[in-house]
Amino acid sequence: MTDASSGLFTAAQVRAAGCDKAAIRRALRTGMWVALRRGVYVEASRLTAVAGCAERRHALDVAAVRLVLGLDAVAGGESAARILGLDLLNPATSEPVLVTDTAVRGTHRNGYVLRTAALPGNHRAIRHGVPITSAARTAVDLARTRSFAEGVVVADSALRQGLVTVDQLRDVTIDCWTWSGIARARQVVDFADPRAESVLESLSRVAIHAQNLPAPRTQVTLGDAAGPRCRVDFLWDDVRVVGEADGLGKYEPGGGRRTRDILRAEKRREEWLSDAGYEVVRWGWEDANDPSRLARRLQAAFTRGAERQRGRQHRDAA
């Protein structure tokens, strides 16, 4: 009666197992079963089991659409990204997105999106019991069809989580070399950085690049004779400027640490950076979403950093 990979079943399957329409209505009315789509059901206990996991919950929605379609379709695009747990900058839809290599008419249907595209075996994977495009194919597809910033966020996320390598991303761009948007996808792959630890850091890197500012080193550990002291998000070595993309999560309690302890440690860290001759610039989402504003702040910091460097050199020479 059930689909072994998803725990879903159809009205036709339950009728074949001996349940009539009245029994189906009763199971739905009492809450024992839940209809995910018309004629596709799941036991309520299964929904409860995945309620705390957005990846698994979306996988169930994809599995339901697959049962309706009866096609060799896989989750692709945003759906594959959701099931993989990849970061998305501007999610366009919460509806299941599926890809099939069978020719179909139209793309947007009743509560889901179905697209036709080639699906080589090495572009397929299984996650949470449903077939999806591989992490590399997913990242490249989104890089082809979305903005440069959105593509970078996804690619950075896939690399950071160890779901893909740069070489695997490049292999997919070679496989799809004639597809629309592939030039932008190559740019995204070349720019992607597994050291970007958050969407804010990825977006910040894009903003810095868009303003033609010097590229910083990312996630750099700084220290002194006593050893490593801290790790910074961005570093411009020549002017000793540190950039910190400060999402609120950086200051949320966790791991047994209280907010007060986190703020105290951050203050000591800032003092050490200042004493060591670093100019520190902090920014959040507002600056990252306004590249020209972020550029003005960074250029001012570069000027201050260069002046500080010249002052140190003069003192050392004296």
C-alpha positions, 0 to 999 in steps of 0.5 A: 500500500505504501511507497517504501521511500516516502510512506505515501499512498494513493486512493487507488492503492488503498482501494486495491487493499480493500478500503472503500471511499467511506473508510478513506473519508473516515481516516481523513476526518479523524486525522489518522491520514492527511491528504498531501495532494488530491488522492495522495495520503500520508499517515499523520504520525509520519507528518509529525515525525518530520515536522521539525525538519524542513528538508524531510517535510519538503521531500514528502511534498515532492514524493506526493507530486511524483505519485500524481505524475507517474513520471521519472521526475526528480526534485530540482532547482529550489526543491533540490536545494531545500531537500539538501539543506542549502541556503537560498538568498531569495526563495522564489517559490515554496511549491515543489519543483521537479525535473524530467527528461520526458517531454512535457507541456507547460511548466507551472501546474496545479501547485507544482512546477515541472520542467524538462531537461536532460538528466544524466545519471551522474546528475542524480542523487537520492536524499531523504528517500526521494530522487533529486538533482545532485548537489553539483547539478542543483547549484549549477542550475540555480547559478544559471537561472538566478542572479549572480548573488543568488548563485554564489549563496547556493554554491558557497553553501554547498561547498561549506557543507561538503556536499560538493567540490569545486571540481564537481561543479566545474564538471557539471558546467562542462556537461551543460556547456550549451545551456542558457546561463552557463557563462554566469554559472561558470563565473559563480563557480570561479567565485565560490568560496567554501570558507564563507560561513553564512549567507551574509558573508556570501552576499558581502563578498558579492557586494565587494566584488561588484564595487571593484574593491580589492578581494579580501582573504576570508576566515583568517586566523590572527595571532601574536607570539602567544599564539592564535588570538581570533579569526576574522571574516575578511582581511585586507593585509596591506592596509590591515583592515578587518571586515566583520559581517555581523549577523545577529546569530553571532551574538545569540547564546549557545553552547553553554555561553550566555549573551553577556559572556559572548559580548564580553569576549567580543569586546576583548577581541576588538581590543586586541585587534585595535592594539595589534594595529588593525582597523575594524569595519563591521556591517550587517544586512543593510550594508551588504544589500547596499554595495555602494554604501558598503564600498564607501565604508570600506574605502574610508577604512582602507584610508585610515588603515593606510595612514595608520600603517604609515604612522607605524613605519615612521615611528619604527624609523625614528 
